[in-house]
Amino acid sequence: MTDNNSIQFLTEQESAEVDKALLSSPEKFLTRLTISSFRLLKIIAEQEGVAVEDLTPEQIIAWFEKDGKIRREQGIEAATLKW
């Protein structure tokens, strides 16, 4: 299982690579979001015991609800998302 304390959704190097790309500001934002979202989907799929491509919107919503509940009940450090 993924260690919640070591999760990095976008590295500084990856962000710098996006900055160097010949993209508009909105495209750079979407690129960063897509890379980060892909990493999060891999975590969700792992925790749900399914392949990323088999995740359903309902599973993703339920995962966010569960992670939010963990954050509220156990604190931010116990949750996957640290916001």
Sequence and secondary structure as in RCSB ss.txt:
>XXXX:A:sequence
MTDNNSIQFLTEQESAEVDKALLSSPEKFLTRLTISSFRLLKIIAEQEGVAVEDLTPEQIIAWFEKDGKIRREQG
IEAATLKW
>XXXX:A:secstr
   GGG  SS HHHHHHHHHSS  HHHHHHHHHHHHHHHHHHHHHHHHTS GGG  HHHHHHHHHHHHHHHHHH 
GGGSSS  
